[in-house]
Amino acid sequence: MANLSKSNLKIAKELVLQNARDALTGIPSICKVEDIKVGYEKDTEEFLVDMFIIVKFGEKIPALSWDVQNAVKDSIYNGLNNVTDIKVKKINIHITGVK
């Protein structure tokens, strides 16, 4: 995916963002998605995803974080690998609250 143009980079970020959002809608332990940020590292040509979520009280945070990471990773790779060679370096989960 060498040397993405600004317009192609914007489209790729939107694709990663949409797939991350789609993955989170299927996880009932999440009360609210506060924000999702997608970054791009030019030197490695990989994306970074940071998700800020509020979870339901009583959930096991480490297990939930693992499930969220896997769901987002699967959604991005399954949804985009057939279309493009987008690579995600990190998926970071930030628990911003519990309800």
C-alpha positions as CSV (number, residue, x, y, z in Angstrom):
1,M,0.0,0.0,0.0
2,A,3.0,2.2,-0.6
3,N,2.6,6.0,-0.7
4,L,-1.1,6.5,-0.3
5,S,-2.4,9.7,-1.7
6,K,-4.3,12.0,0.7
7,S,-7.7,11.0,-0.8
8,N,-6.9,7.3,-0.7
9,L,-5.6,7.6,2.9
10,K,-8.8,9.4,3.9
11,I,-10.9,6.6,2.3
12,A,-8.8,3.9,3.9
13,K,-9.2,5.6,7.3
14,E,-13.0,5.8,6.8
15,L,-13.1,2.1,5.9
16,V,-11.2,1.1,9.0
17,L,-13.4,3.4,11.2
18,Q,-16.7,2.0,9.7
19,N,-15.6,-1.6,10.2
20,A,-14.6,-0.9,13.8
21,R,-18.0,0.7,14.5
22,D,-19.8,-2.2,12.9
23,A,-17.9,-4.7,15.1
24,L,-18.7,-2.7,18.3
25,T,-22.5,-2.7,17.6
26,G,-22.5,-6.5,18.0
27,I,-21.1,-6.5,21.6
28,P,-23.9,-6.2,24.2
29,S,-21.5,-5.5,27.1
30,I,-20.7,-2.0,25.6
31,C,-23.1,0.7,26.8
32,K,-21.7,3.5,24.7
33,V,-18.9,4.1,22.2
34,E,-17.6,7.6,23.0
35,D,-15.0,7.9,20.2
36,I,-13.0,5.9,17.7
37,K,-9.7,7.4,16.4
38,V,-7.8,6.0,13.4
39,G,-4.2,7.0,12.9
40,Y,-1.7,6.0,10.2
41,E,2.0,5.5,10.4
42,K,3.6,6.4,7.1
43,D,6.9,4.6,7.8
44,T,5.3,1.2,8.5
45,E,2.1,1.8,6.4
46,E,-0.1,0.5,9.2
47,F,-3.1,1.9,10.9
48,L,-3.7,2.4,14.6
49,V,-7.2,2.2,16.1
50,D,-8.1,3.7,19.5
51,M,-11.5,3.0,20.9
52,F,-13.0,4.8,23.9
53,I,-16.0,2.9,25.3
54,I,-18.2,2.8,28.4
55,V,-19.1,-0.8,29.5
56,K,-21.8,-2.3,31.6
57,F,-21.2,-2.8,35.3
58,G,-20.1,-6.3,36.3
59,E,-18.2,-7.1,33.1
60,K,-14.7,-8.5,33.3
61,I,-12.7,-5.8,31.7
62,P,-9.7,-7.9,30.5
63,A,-12.0,-10.5,28.8
64,L,-14.2,-7.8,27.3
65,S,-11.2,-5.9,26.0
66,W,-9.9,-9.1,24.4
67,D,-13.3,-9.8,22.8
68,V,-13.5,-6.2,21.5
69,Q,-10.0,-6.3,20.0
70,N,-10.8,-9.6,18.3
71,A,-14.1,-8.5,17.0
72,V,-12.7,-5.3,15.5
73,K,-9.7,-7.1,14.1
74,D,-11.9,-9.7,12.4
75,S,-14.3,-7.1,11.1
76,I,-11.4,-5.0,9.6
77,Y,-9.5,-8.0,8.1
78,N,-12.6,-9.8,6.8
79,G,-14.3,-6.7,5.6
80,L,-11.3,-5.1,3.9
81,N,-8.7,-7.8,2.9
82,N,-10.7,-8.8,-0.2
83,V,-10.8,-5.1,-1.2
84,T,-7.4,-3.7,-0.2
85,D,-4.2,-4.6,1.8
86,I,-4.9,-2.4,4.8
87,K,-2.8,-3.4,7.8
88,V,-3.7,-2.6,11.4
89,K,-0.7,-2.4,13.8
90,K,-2.6,-1.9,17.0
91,I,-6.2,-1.9,18.3
92,N,-6.2,-0.1,21.7
93,I,-9.2,-0.3,24.0
94,H,-9.8,2.6,26.4
95,I,-12.5,2.0,29.1
96,T,-13.7,5.5,29.9
97,G,-16.4,4.5,32.3
98,V,-18.7,1.8,33.7
99,K,-22.5,2.1,34.0
